[in-house]
Structure formats: C-alpha cells, structure tokens
Amino acid sequence: MKGRALRVPRSRGEETRLLLRGLGCLRTDLEVGEDAQGLLFPIVGDRTPPEGLGEVTEAEFVVSVPRGPQDYRDLLEWPPSELAHLPRSFDVVGDIVLIRLPTELEAQGPQIGAALLKFVPGARLVGQDRGVLGPERRRQVVRLAGSGPWTTRHRENNLALDVDLEGAYFSPRLAREHARVAAEIRPGDRVYDLCCGVGPFALTIARDGRAVEVVGIDANPVAIQCLRATLARHRFRTRVEVVEDQLDHFVVDRAPFERVVFNLPLEGIKYLASVGKLVSRAGRLFYYEVVERDAVSRRPGELIDRLGGSSEWALGESRTVHPYSPTADLVAFTFERSRG
Ligand SMILES: C[S@@+](CC[C@H](N)C(=O)[O-])C[C@H]1O[C@@H](n2cnc3c(N)ncnc32)[C@H](O)[C@@H]1O
C-alpha cells in the first residue's frame, strides 16, 4: 500500500522511530520499509515531521499484522527526549529482569520496572543492576517492580542453574563462554574451575560428560550453596567436587589437572603464578581478565612472564568477550603449557 514516508539513514533509525512515535507522526498500521538510501518510516498523512529529520517522500508499505509492543519503551508515555536516554537492552535471568540505568533516570525506576514487567514474558521481578562489588563480586540490585526473592533458576546452554542474584555472582552474558570452554574439554580430562561462583563452567563441563573429574572452588558460601542445589538435580553430580575455600589456600596441595578455568577478571593476576602450577604439562589454562584496549597486544607476553616464561607457556588464543568500560574489555586468554 502506498503512503507518505520519511526516509532517514539506517544509522539514525532508532532515534527517528522514538521521535516520530513521541510526536504522534508514526503510522503503526504499516511496517517500516527500506530502500537503497535508507529506512522508510510510514508517517501520518496530515503531520509534518520536524525540519531536517529526513526526506519526506512516497513509498510502498506492507500492512502490519497487529501485535504487541516491540520494545518495552513503547509502554512508556514519555516525551521522545526522555525516551532517548533509556537503555534499549536489559538482561533476563530466569524470571528476573535486570536493567542498568543512567543516574538521571533512577527516579523513574519504578515506571521503567513496571514497563519491563509487562513487556518480558514470564517476568516476576525487575531490578536495577548497579554493578558488582567486593571480592565476591556480588551484584548490587535495587527492586523496581514485581515481587519475590532474588533467587531464581536460569536456563543457559540447555542447563538450568540455581542462582541468587543478590548473594552470588552470575552473568547471563557469559553463556557462550561457558559453552566454548566446555567444548575444549577432551575425554578423560580433569578440570579445575577456580572461583567458580554458582558453577556455570563446572556444570556445563560436567554435563557434557567428557571430563572424568571436575572440581569447583569458591569462597562465597552463597555461590557454593547455589552450585550444590543445581548439582542435587543432576546425575552428573558424581563427577563434581565442590569446595568452599579461599583460592590461595586451595592451590597449596592440589595435583595439576589437564584443564583449568580461572575467571576472576580484576584480581586474578595476584594468583596467576600459583594457578599456573595447577595446570599439568601440555594442559590448558582458560584465564579471564579486564584489559585496557591499548594494552591488549602486550598483555599476553606479560601474563606469560607471570606464569613462568615463554619456555614453558604459549598463548593459544585471546578473544574479546564483551566491553567492560569505555576503555577496557573483558578478554578470554587460553594459555598452553609445554610438554616439558
Ligand atoms: C567473576 S566471579 C566468576 C564466577 C564464575 N566463574 C562465573 O563465570 O560465573 C568471581 C568469583 O570469584 C570468587 N572469589 C573471589 N575471590 C576469591 C578468593 N580469594 N578465593 C576463592 N574465590 C574467590 C567470588 O566469590 C566470585 O564467585
């Protein structure tokens, strides 16, 4: 069907959509179209979009099939200038939704929470995510909408994990990492998951079935309790040892294993030399660190020096997992120990 259209560059699609919607200029009975020069927004016949926003033209549109809101922000009747500051993304952990908010929007938290609670299917509780703190990396969460505890059961990589979002670290953004490392385990390997938290690495590895023994260790009793609760529901628990301990104490008398996972991205460097000794000859260490972007190229060499030098260690792979701050990324390093 033909209609009035506003053509804008693809890069400005989201801001234009919010603005047109806020001004009541956007037709919702037609789908947004596109051509070689950009996106085509269907606009209401008698409304003129603001000067300079794009080119007003005519275009052929597809009639939309009626459906619910496509974005939680569609549920908020806010002026476009305020909507534009709202984050587009949020995390879903089990039946809990977590969103990071800029300080200037904290006062509107309950409204945002109510919109998310309505928008996300199956959501029970919405919290503001204020980041993780302290050695146990506990998440600072503020209830915005909904009810019930911060404990939930989260499904990732076809595994249901018990988590306590307030009491122990867990990030749904690492699901691909948990699966990637698990895929590197060979039949017969023994695996340490150091600073295992609620155990997503240890559990995925044990569930996959190739490791003969998996040991998960963490100092946070809440994390250990969650890991034990997940294990209690699975037969593969017989291959997993769970240890509540401080890492520097744990490393003292443990025999080396073929695979070691070590995810303590800000403080892990303090323990790296002793953790390296837990990796057997020809074994691998999966190590995570927050690295400033301008230091990424020299970091593997520095880490190898900490581990004991290039005669014994080599970098297998390094990959960016996700941005951590405006200047730094969370980086996954795989180090290989020589045969000796
Ligand atoms: C970033 S979290 C990683 C959790 C888990 N590996 C994951 O990927 O979800 C770091 C974990 O290290 C634990 N931790 C921090 N310092 C520790 C120490 N000195 N000894 C043992 N565990 C420690 C914290 O309790 C926390 O669960």
The ligand as a Gaussian input file, in Angstrom:
#p B3LYP/6-31G(d) Opt

LIG

0 1
 C       33.665000     -13.019000      38.410000
 S       33.063000     -14.212000      39.506000
 C       33.141000     -15.639000      38.464000
 C       32.155000     -16.710000      38.780000
 C       32.040000     -17.824000      37.775000
 N       33.311000     -18.388000      37.400000
 C       31.274000     -17.394000      36.560000
 O       31.845000     -17.349000      35.455000
 O       30.069000     -17.096000      36.673000
 C       34.424000     -14.422000      40.597000
 C       34.187000     -15.384000      41.740000
 O       35.403000     -15.488000      42.474000
 C       35.124000     -15.676000      43.838000
 N       36.335000     -15.267000      44.582000
 C       36.859000     -14.033000      44.645000
 N       37.998000     -14.048000      45.368000
 C       38.177000     -15.327000      45.752000
 C       39.196000     -15.992000      46.515000
 N       40.238000     -15.319000      47.017000
 N       39.080000     -17.310000      46.730000
 C       38.031000     -18.009000      46.233000
 N       37.037000     -17.433000      45.498000
 C       37.122000     -16.113000      45.258000
 C       33.892000     -14.838000      44.093000
 O       33.177000     -15.300000      45.206000
 C       33.135000     -14.998000      42.759000
 O       32.170000     -16.001000      42.849000

